[in-house]
Amino acid sequence: MTSDRLTIIEIAKQAGVSRSTVSRVINDDPNVHAATRQRVRSVMQKLNFQPNAAARGLAAGKTRILGLVIPMGVAALFSDPYFPQLIQGISAACNQHDYSTMLWLAEPEYERRTIQQIVSAGMVDGVIIASALTDDAVIEAVRTHKVPFVLIGRHPVYVDITYVDVDNRVSARDAVLHLIRLGYKRVATISGPLNMIGGLDRLAGYKDALKARGIVADPNLIAEGDFSEASGYSTMQQLLPQEPDAIFVASDTMALGAMRALREAGKRIPDDVAIVGYDDMPFAARSDPPLTTVRQPIHRAGFVGAETLMELISEQDAAPRRVILPTELVIRDSCGARVMREKKMRA
């Protein structure tokens, strides 16, 4: 027997009631006489009994556990500073509302095999899916089992899914338009992975900006990364022969790699090549030079995503919700705005 089970037996004995009555008191069953309830609670207090939260939740049909699924490898999860901020936001909301978080730390294929077992067994009340792939089987699993879930990031196909996101397309367009307005002619991009909606939307925003200025997108100035610093470095090396004078990078982490490749090639930032990132990670303001970037509220997205999921859990048959959080273009030295102003003043 567990310690909780032994204590319940002792409470029942001292209160002169059955073990099932003690269980009903613990789970706030209204069908218990007030005097009996008070007697049982007095014994619980005397024995300093603290019921197991998980067991209590299961008895009530709820676990008070939210699952968090991030469909990428463990190495990428811990090397990308985006995810710690997101997880902190989710954890803050869970702590505030007395929920716990179950985090899947597994390769995507393993997640696909286990998610159905977990949701069908009722181990979580709902699921948050972050950075979902465009064809992610995890989404199909939670939809099939009718488990409440929220995406961090919109889905490209399903319109009946609740999500929390920023407008990746518009914010990327504005970042690229900023570079074009500064006078750059050959603006390249390092996109995120194109099997993720964030990568697709930021690339679409890049193309929107070119189209708005009557510029035909040159496929030679477009390279696909995977949000890692290493991919930013290698894709920048691929782009260097195309002689871009500016580059929009779909994440700050990739931008760090791109800046390293530029320096190794003898290119000055922003004098030879200007650069704009995306995310506004803490290191962006400390990079050399400080990185112009799109600030998105990552911690806030996690917090709002968790709270939105809790609302879906408590409100059965709730309509899908679409929460779009604001972004901001943070202008620092890497885009060359100051250099361009000085050139105009000298002209």
N, C-alpha and C positions, 0 to 999 in steps of 0.2 A: 504493500500500500504506500501511496505517497504521503508526505507529511500533511498536506491539506486534507487528505482523506481521513487520516488518524485524528486530526484536530476536529473535523466535523463530527466524528463519532463521539469525541469527548464533549463537544458543545451540546450535542443531542442528549447525552447522558445527564449532564449537569442541568440542562434546561427542562428536562423531562418531556422531550418531544422526539419525534422520529427524525432520522437523518434527512428524509425528503423534505420535512418542514424546514430544517436548517438550510437546505439548498434553496428552497423557495424564498426564504428571507434574504439570503445572500444575493439572489437575482431579482430582488424587489418585486416579487410576485404580489399583486394586490389582494389575492384571495387568501390572505393570512390574517387572523384576528389580531387587532392592535395590541392587545395585552400579551399575546404569544410572541408577536414580533419584538416587543420591547424586552421581554424576558430573554429571548435568544440573543438579541443585540447586547444586552448587559453581560451575558456570559462571554460573547465574542470579545467585548472590550476587556473583561477581566483576564482572558487568555491571550490578549494582544494578538488576535487572529487577523491576518491580512489575506483575503482570498486571492487565489491565483487569477491574475487578470485574464490570461488566455482562456483558462477553463471557464471562467465566468462569461466571457464573450461567446464562446462556443455554445454554452447553455442557452444564451439569448439569441443564438443564430447569427452572431456577429463576432468577428475576430479582432476588430479595431486595428487591423494591419493593412497597409497599402503596399502593393507590389510595385517595384520600380524596375522596368526593363530597359536596358540600353543595348541595342543590337550591334555591339562591336566587341572586339577582343579586349581582354583585361589590360594588356599593355597599353592600348590606345586610351582606355578609360583613365588610367592614372597619369599618362603623359600629357593629356590635353587639359589645360586649366579650365576649360569651359565646364566640365562635368563636376568638379568639386564645388564650384559656385552654385550650380543647379541643385546638387544634392543638399547643400547647406540650406537653400531656400525651402526645399521639400521637407527637410528635417525640422526646420523652424516652425512650419505650419503644423506638422504632426505633433510636435511637442506642445504647441499652444492648444491643440484640440484633443490631447490625450490619445493620439494614434501612434503606432509604430510603423517602421518602414522595412520591408523585405527587399533587398537589392540582389538582382541576378548578376553575378560576376562569372560569366561563362561566354564561350565563343558562340556566335549566332546559331550555328547548327545545333548545339546542345540546348540552347534556349528554346528552339523550335520543338525539340523532342520532349522537353519537360513542362513547357507552359500549359499544355492541355491537361496534364496530370494535376498540376497545382490549382488551376482555376476550377476544374471539375470537382476536386476534393474540397473546395470551399476554404482553402487555407488563407485566402485574402478576401477583403471586402470589395476591393477594386484595384485597378492597375493604372499606373502612369507609364506611358511609353515615350521615351525621349529619343530624338534623332532617328525616327523610324525610317526604314528603307521603303522605297516606293512600292515594293511587292512583298512587304513583310508578312510572313505567316503568323507572327504573334498577333497581329491585328485580327486576322481571320479567326484565330483561336478564341480570343475574348469576345468577338462578335458572335461566334457560334454558341458559346456557353452563356451569352447574355450577361456577362460580368461588366459592371460599370467601369468605364475607362476614359482616360483623357490623354490626348497626344500633346506633347510639347513640340509644336510645329504642325502645320496643317497637312492634310492628306491630299494628294493630287487628284484622286478619283472620288472617294466617298464624301458626300455632302452632309451626311447624317451623323457625323462624328464630332464630338466635343473636342476643342483644342484651344491651346494658349500659344500665341506666336507673336512675332513682330512682322511688319510688312517688309520681308526680305527684298522683294522686287523693287519697291519704291525707294527704299533706303539705299540699295546698291545703285540704282539709277542716279539718285541725287549725288552720291559720292563720285561717280564717273563724270557727271555733268560738271561737278566742281573742278575736276582736272581739265576738262575741255575748256571751261570758261577761263582757266588760268593760261590757256594758250597752247597746251600740249596737242600734238598732231597725231602721234602714233601711240595710242593708249592700249596697252595689252591687259590681259586679265589672267590670273590663276584662279580657276573656279574650285569650288568644293566638289566632292564626289557626286557624279550625276545620277547615282541611284539613291540619293537623298534629296528630299524636296528643298532643303535649304540651299544645297548646291545648285539645283536647277533654277530656283527663283533668283538667286544672286547673279547667275549667268544671264538670265532673261533681263534683269535690270540693267546689266552692262550693255546688252544689245539695244535695249530701249533708249538708253542715253545716246548711243551712236546714231540710232535712227532719228531721234529728235533733232539732231544737228546735221542730218543729211549725210552721215558717214556710213559707208558700206562696211560691215563687219568683215575683218580679214581673219580667216580661220588660222592663219599662221601666227596670229597674235593672241590666240586662245589656247591655254593649256589646262589640263585637269589635274588637280591635286587631291589629297585625301584628308585635309585639315591638319596634317602633321608638319612639323618643322622640316623634316627630311624631304617631304614632297615639295615644300616651298622652295627649298634649295635646288633640288634636281630640276623642277619645272622652270625655275628662273634661268638655269643654265641652258635649257632648251630654247628659251625665248631670246636670249642675248643676241644670237646671230640675226634676229629680225630687227634689231636696233630700235626697240621701243623708247620713247622719251618719258613715258609714265606708265604705271601699272596699278591696277586695282586688284587686290588680293582678298579672297573671300574669307580669310580669318587672320587674326593677328599672329597666331602661332606659325602659319605658313609665311606670313610677312617677315617674321624673324629670319627664317631660312632664306627667303628671297633677298633680304638685305645682306646677309652673309655672302651669298653668291655674287651680288653686285660689287661688294667691297673687294672680294678676291679677284674679280675681273678688272679692277682698277677704276670702277665707276663711282663717281661721287653722288651722294644722295643729299639734296634733290637736284644738284646742279646738272648732272648728266641724266639721271633717271629719277623722277618723282615716284612716290609710292603711297598708297592709301590702303589701310587694312579694314578689318571688320571685327567687332566685339568690344573693343576698349578694355582689354585685359590689364591688370595692374602694371605689368611690365611695359605697356605701350608708352606711357609717359616718361619712362626711364631709358628707353632704347636710344641708340645713337645713329641718327638724330631722333628726337621724340616723334612718335608715329601718329600721323593723322589717321583717324579711324572712325568707324560707325559704332557708337556706343549703344549696346542693347542691354536691357535690364535682366541679366541672367538669373541672379538670385531672386528677383521679383517674379520671374516666370515660374520658377520652381515653387515658390510660395503660393502664387495664385493657382497654379496647376493642381497642387494638393488640396487647397481649399475648394476649388471647383469640383474635384472628384468627391470630396466629402459631401458636398451639396447634392450631387447626383445619387450618392448612396442613400441619403436621408429622404430624398424626394423621388419616389418611384415614378417611372414613366416621364421623367423630366425631359423637356425638349433639348435638342443639341445646342450647345453654347459655343460661340466663337469670340474669344477674347484676344484683341490685338493691342499689344503694349507699344508705347512710343519709343522711337529711336532718336539719336542725335548725332550729327556729324561733328566730331571734335577735331578742330583744325590745329595742327602742330607743324613743326618744321619740315617733316618728310615730304609734304606735298609741294613745297616750294612757294607757298603763297607769299611769304615774307620776301623771298628772293625776287619774285615777279614784281612785287610792289616797288622794291628798290630799283629794279631795272626801268620801270615806267617813270619813276621819279627822276632818274638820270637822263632819260630820253628827252 
